[in-house]
Amino acid sequence: MAFKLYTDAACTQVFSGVLSTVHYSDHSEGSLDYVFYFADVERDPADNGAYKLVMLGGGNVNLSIVDSTPGSGHEATEIKTALTAGGLDGAAAGAPLSLGVAPLSGVSNAIPIHVRVTNAVTSAGVSVELRLRKPEAVALAA
Amino acid sequence: MIGSGVIGVGAVAGELGIISPEADLIQFNQNVKFREVEPAEDLIVFEQSVGEIEPAADLITFQQRVVTAGQQPPKPPAAYVWINGIDYSSDTEMNVSASYNEDQNATARIFVFREIESIINIPAFHGKKILITTHADPRDAASEVFPLFTGWIETARHNRTKRGIDFTCTNLRDEQLGDEDGGQILALTGGIYSPATQVEDATGREYVTEVMKTVPGSIGYDRAGNLRFYTWGVAGKPVDLTLTNAEVAYEDPTTEFQTRSTVINRVTINLDYRYSLLRTFSSEVDVYKERNLVTGQFSTQFGPRDIIDYKAFRRDLMIDKAQSFDPWETVSFSIYPLERAGNGGFVFDNLMTSADTWCQGFKSSIVRRVAQPVTESYKIIITAPQSVDAYGKVIDGSEANYSIDTEYDQALWEDEYRELGKFDAAASQAAYQSAADNRRTDLARAFEAAYRIGKKQLIEAHRQSEVGATVHSIIPVDLGNIIRHDNRIVDSTGQCTGVEYTIGDGIRRTNIRMAISYMDTGVAAPAENWAAPVAPGYPEANIELISTAEYNPDSEVRAFDINVAEIPPDYTDELMPAIATTSCDLPLEINNITLVNGF
């Protein structure tokens, strides 16, 4: 049981964890947008916001872009995240996404996570370098 | 004051009286002290939150495939295999299988080629995390990637002939369930746990097993490794997957209806509850001899004269006796004062000069306490009328027997409790009775748990018919999904109880097995009408018994024969009230099926 991503707003389909994208070396595909939903429905089947996720040291719960090979291949700046589709344009590339100080459990409290992938690599190949990471946090009764 | 000098006896004019001077009988010395009641209050309220650490985790892994401009994207691998975070997809022989069955560990098999002459470290793979995924469209690298299996490597065997490693994998369902938080399992499943009907002090995996006995549903982990719980049945649930002629393979679907011998349609539950009834027996011992007791007559020349027994008793001895009825407790007593000797004529009464050291007897109120063991017996009978009609008879399952014992030290009531000195004896007794019967809450929970266990057995016994089908593609389907067959052979809706994925050379196959609850009956589903049996209540605990005391003038010492009441065995032996029986009907879901004998 944990906060995780779902592919639908009703939070019935858990996201597999792998987002597979196809890009062209001339970047002709443009930016690819996706939306997921960050929620914990298992702890809170009654959907009453019974739990909250908070950082151990306080502060916002931030989702961050992690690059396993910074400086080569794909860079974190290829990824933008926002809480709204409209927010993607103005979002800082590679910047963490704040979910607030205490995201709540339950389907009705699911937070839309909009993701934009914009390839910057020009050489052909398959790469798994970038990840959207949830920080260590603690789930408490709300 | 003028009086006779004998309390209770008035002075008669002409008789000798005693003149007492007027005096203060009581001098009241009253001190008024300051008193203010300070109500109880909480000085500190401890608000303690226990949280669960959620470790950092990757929510999205970006798998980016860059294709040279103007070229078609290459066909992606039929499956991706990640072992301990390392991508082995390009090394994996295309023989991948994963299997899911309700309430069992999920398993998977893969084969990984290794470079010729390379060093293979088999133990390095043991217990490593493995993730197998595939594209929804095996030709489209940009199509959704969904998991087929998430688990750990169970065995890794070097296959010398094929120059690689055979892996078998498991999702360690049981082990993982044992690590889940029990409270959250209860919240997720709606199950209950009663140590009376389930294994006592269960923890970990055993606890989850016990909780799931009370829930008509299943729990496990899905393809992505997430905890997944679902209730049995299809009613009110949307269809997740429809299998039409276009989906099912040529030789499918197949059906397997449950065997008659697996059917039960009545479950009987017996539950005994033992506690101690704290009885109080009271009696009165009335020991009295009148001073001028006529015991006979003798003849004289003046006629018959009475033989009078003037005996009186020493007051201190009587006081001792009045309080000496062990194991009975004397709660109060009074002394009959010495009476004046004489029978109309003159009798020299040498005792009256020391009247307060003599008496005529006593009257004692005595009590005795017994903690009587009581066993209340309950019977819950759960019947599925639809099944009884369908199979033409009542078919009993195994009876379930449970018991709850209240552990109570009888000596607390029988020996240590004393009524004397109690400010509110009734309240005190009630508190003791409560302690001797302190598992009523457990009993109420046990009733519900026992009913739920029986209910699940009945539902399970009618959920054994299956429809199976093979689909020649990889479909994301999970145990518990609602499957509808709408094809040339079968028209029915059921619940997925088994999934097998197979990916091989030219093979992408999903075998789906669904369970239906079907029986041939026209009886309408009854309303679920279970209610806990009603407790018989406490028998009367306060009993009055009769004691006797009779003066025996013929005995050598002219004494009393005292017979303190005997407590009848009905009040001491184990008491067993009539069995409280409750019967209830259980509705069963019927999933109609139309089976066509076609091609």
Contacts between the chains, C-beta under 8 A, distances in Angstrom:
chain1	res1	chain2	res2	distance
A	1	B	52	8.0
A	1	B	180	7.3
A	1	B	181	7.5
A	1	B	184	5.7
A	1	B	188	7.6
A	1	B	227	5.9
A	2	B	54	5.0
A	2	B	57	7.3
A	3	B	54	6.5
A	4	B	57	8.0
A	4	B	59	7.0
A	4	B	226	7.1
A	5	B	59	5.0
A	5	B	60	6.9
A	14	B	222	7.0
A	14	B	224	5.1
A	14	B	226	5.3
A	15	B	59	7.5
A	15	B	60	7.4
A	15	B	224	7.9
A	16	B	133	6.0
A	16	B	144	7.6
A	16	B	145	5.6
A	16	B	146	4.8
A	16	B	147	4.7
A	16	B	224	5.7
A	17	B	58	6.9
A	17	B	59	7.4
A	17	B	60	6.9
A	17	B	61	5.8
A	17	B	131	7.7
A	17	B	147	7.3
A	17	B	224	6.8
A	18	B	60	7.9
A	18	B	61	5.1
A	18	B	63	5.4
A	18	B	80	7.3
A	18	B	133	5.7
A	18	B	145	4.4
A	19	B	60	5.2
A	19	B	61	7.0
A	19	B	62	5.5
A	19	B	63	6.6
A	19	B	145	7.4
A	20	B	63	4.5
A	20	B	65	7.1
A	20	B	76	7.6
A	20	B	135	6.9
A	20	B	141	6.1
A	20	B	142	6.4
A	20	B	143	7.4
A	20	B	144	7.8
A	20	B	145	4.7
A	21	B	62	6.9
A	21	B	63	7.1
A	21	B	64	5.4
A	21	B	65	6.9
A	21	B	142	6.2
A	22	B	65	5.0
A	22	B	67	6.2
A	22	B	73	5.0
A	22	B	141	5.0
A	22	B	142	4.2
A	23	B	64	6.2
A	23	B	65	6.9
A	23	B	66	4.8
A	23	B	67	7.0
A	24	B	66	7.2
A	24	B	67	5.5
A	24	B	68	7.5
A	24	B	69	4.8
A	25	B	66	5.9
A	25	B	67	6.9
A	25	B	68	5.1
A	25	B	69	4.7
A	26	B	69	3.8
A	28	B	69	6.3
A	36	B	59	7.7
A	36	B	60	7.4
A	38	B	59	7.6
A	42	B	184	7.7
A	42	B	188	6.0
A	42	B	226	7.5
A	42	B	227	5.8
A	43	B	184	5.9
A	43	B	187	7.2
A	43	B	188	7.7
A	45	B	187	6.8
A	45	B	188	5.8
A	53	B	54	6.8
A	54	B	51	7.9
A	56	B	53	7.9
A	63	B	59	6.7
A	66	B	58	7.5
A	74	B	62	7.4
A	74	B	64	5.7
A	78	B	64	7.9
A	79	B	62	7.0
A	113	B	59	7.9
A	115	B	60	6.8
A	117	B	62	6.6
A	117	B	64	7.3
A	119	B	64	6.4
A	119	B	66	6.3
A	121	B	64	7.5
A	121	B	66	5.2
A	122	B	66	7.4
A	123	B	66	6.6
A	124	B	66	5.2
A	124	B	67	5.8
A	124	B	68	4.7
A	124	B	71	8.0
A	125	B	65	7.7
A	125	B	66	5.7
A	126	B	63	7.1
A	126	B	64	7.4
A	126	B	65	4.9
A	126	B	66	7.8
A	127	B	63	7.7
A	127	B	64	5.1
A	127	B	65	7.8
A	127	B	66	7.4
A	128	B	61	6.0
A	128	B	62	7.0
A	128	B	63	5.2
A	128	B	64	7.5
A	128	B	87	6.5
A	129	B	62	7.3
A	129	B	64	7.6
A	130	B	61	7.8
A	130	B	62	4.1
A	130	B	64	7.3
A	131	B	58	4.3
A	131	B	59	7.8
A	131	B	60	6.5
A	131	B	61	5.3
A	131	B	62	6.8
A	132	B	58	6.9
A	132	B	59	4.8
A	132	B	60	3.9
A	132	B	62	7.7
A	133	B	56	6.1
A	133	B	57	7.1
A	133	B	58	5.4
A	133	B	59	6.8
A	134	B	54	7.5
A	134	B	56	6.2
A	134	B	57	5.1
A	134	B	58	7.7
A	134	B	59	5.3
A	135	B	56	5.3
A	136	B	53	6.7
A	136	B	54	6.9
A	136	B	55	5.4
A	136	B	56	4.5
A	137	B	53	7.7
A	137	B	54	5.4
A	138	B	51	3.9
A	138	B	52	6.7
A	138	B	53	5.4
A	138	B	54	6.9
A	139	B	51	5.8
A	139	B	52	4.8
A	139	B	53	8.0
A	139	B	54	5.6
A	140	B	49	5.1
A	140	B	51	4.2
A	141	B	49	6.1
A	141	B	51	7.9
